[in-house]
């Protein structure tokens, strides 16, 4: 038997007790979600595009992944434009699109303060690549951004790191 959150509670019942309030909560209706594991993740499924922002404490790297069924064109510069109370446009030429599956565009960096502020304080974001502009609503994102910013990273399991005195097999 798989045991759930409380000792002796079957997994099915403990997960049902955990998931049902989420389905009917206000945060689920806002469509911006946060989860701390396996890595800190902020997620939104929009009408035309899904957005996920992650932070991986093992390499101190943030990533934003923008996925759309129609894929992304090849272009030199990617922009994300935040529209609302704190307008902001961020541009980069360091975006990556897998050429075998062009549905996801990814940008990574060690700092994402401007991106998180853009998501939290504005009404809409527009991803721009070449001639393609894809909007996504930011309504209800602020609580999820706050949770993301305070993500507990100390629960991450990190294996032993080899010391300089240990020879690793090649």
C-alpha positions in Angstrom: 0.0 0.0 0.0 1.2 3.5 -0.8 0.9 5.7 2.2 -0.1 9.3 1.9 0.7 12.5 3.8 -0.5 11.1 7.2 0.8 7.8 8.5 -1.6 5.0 7.6 -3.7 7.2 5.3 -4.0 5.5 1.8 -2.4 7.6 -0.9 -5.6 8.0 -2.9 -7.5 9.6 0.0 -4.8 11.9 1.0 -4.2 13.1 -2.5 -8.0 13.6 -3.0 -8.1 15.7 0.2 -5.2 17.7 -1.1 -6.3 18.2 -4.7 -10.0 18.9 -4.3 -9.6 22.3 -2.5 -7.1 23.3 -5.2 -9.7 22.6 -7.9 -12.2 25.0 -6.3 -9.9 27.6 -4.8 -9.5 31.2 -6.0 -5.9 30.6 -7.0 -6.9 27.8 -9.4 -9.5 30.1 -11.0 -6.8 32.7 -11.6 -4.9 30.3 -13.7 -1.4 31.2 -12.5 0.1 28.4 -10.4 3.2 27.9 -8.3 4.9 24.7 -7.2 8.2 24.4 -5.3 9.2 21.0 -6.6 11.0 19.4 -8.2 12.2 22.9 -8.9 10.5 26.3 -8.3 8.0 26.8 -11.0 5.5 29.5 -12.0 3.0 28.3 -14.6 0.1 29.7 -16.7 -1.8 28.1 -19.5 -3.1 31.0 -21.7 -5.4 30.9 -24.6 -2.6 30.9 -27.2 0.5 30.1 -25.2 1.7 28.5 -22.0 4.2 30.2 -19.8 6.5 28.6 -17.3 9.2 30.3 -15.3 11.6 28.1 -13.3 14.4 28.5 -10.9 16.9 25.7 -10.5 18.9 26.2 -7.3 21.5 23.6 -8.4 22.8 26.0 -11.0 21.2 29.3 -9.8 19.5 29.6 -13.2 16.2 31.0 -14.2 14.4 30.0 -17.3 11.2 31.2 -19.1 9.6 28.7 -21.5 6.9 29.9 -23.9 5.1 27.2 -25.7 2.6 27.4 -28.5 1.1 24.8 -30.7 1.9 26.8 -33.9 5.6 26.9 -33.0 8.0 29.9 -33.2 9.7 31.3 -36.3 13.4 31.7 -36.6 14.4 35.3 -35.7 17.5 37.0 -34.2 15.8 38.9 -31.4 13.1 37.9 -28.9 11.2 40.5 -26.9 8.7 40.2 -24.1 6.6 43.4 -23.7 4.8 43.9 -20.4 1.7 46.2 -20.7 0.0 47.8 -17.8 1.0 49.8 -14.7 4.7 49.2 -15.1 5.3 48.9 -18.8 8.5 47.3 -19.7 10.1 45.6 -22.8 12.9 43.1 -22.5 14.9 42.0 -25.5 17.5 39.3 -26.0 19.3 37.4 -28.7 20.0 34.5 -26.4 16.7 32.7 -26.9 16.7 29.0 -27.9 14.2 27.2 -30.0 14.6 23.4 -30.6 14.7 23.1 -34.4 13.2 19.6 -34.2 10.2 20.8 -32.2 9.7 24.6 -32.6 6.8 24.8 -30.1 8.9 26.0 -27.2 11.1 29.1 -26.9 13.4 29.3 -23.9 15.4 32.1 -22.4 17.8 31.4 -19.4 19.6 33.8 -17.2 20.9 34.1 -13.6 18.7 37.1 -12.8 15.0 37.4 -13.6 13.9 40.4 -11.4 12.6 42.4 -14.4 10.6 39.4 -15.7 9.1 38.7 -12.4 8.2 42.3 -11.9 6.7 42.5 -15.4 4.5 39.5 -14.6 3.5 40.7 -11.2 2.7 44.4 -11.9 1.2 44.4 -15.3 -2.0 43.3 -17.0 -0.7 41.6 -20.1 2.6 40.3 -21.6 3.2 40.0 -25.3 5.9 37.6 -26.6 7.4 39.0 -29.9 9.6 37.0 -32.3 9.9 38.1 -35.8 6.4 38.9 -37.1 4.7 36.8 -34.4 3.2 38.5 -31.4 1.5 36.3 -28.8 -0.4 37.9 -25.8 -1.0 36.3 -22.4 -3.0 37.6 -19.6 -1.3 38.4 -16.3 -4.5 38.6 -14.3 -4.1 36.9 -11.0 -0.3 36.4 -11.4 0.9 38.5 -8.4 0.3 35.8 -5.6 2.0 33.1 -7.6 5.0 35.4 -8.3 5.2 36.2 -4.6 5.2 32.5 -3.8 7.8 31.9 -6.5 10.1 34.6 -5.1 10.0 33.0 -1.7 10.4 29.4 -3.0 12.2 27.3 -0.4 15.2 25.9 -2.1 16.7 24.3 0.9 14.5 21.2 0.5 16.4 20.3 -2.7 18.3 17.0 -2.5 21.8 17.6 -3.7 24.1 14.6 -4.0 27.7 14.5 -2.8 30.1 16.5 -5.0 33.4 14.9 -5.9 36.4 16.4 -4.2 39.6 17.2 -6.0 41.2 14.1 -4.5 38.8 11.6 -6.1 39.5 10.3 -9.5 36.3 10.0 -11.6 35.9 7.3 -14.2 36.2 8.6 -17.7 
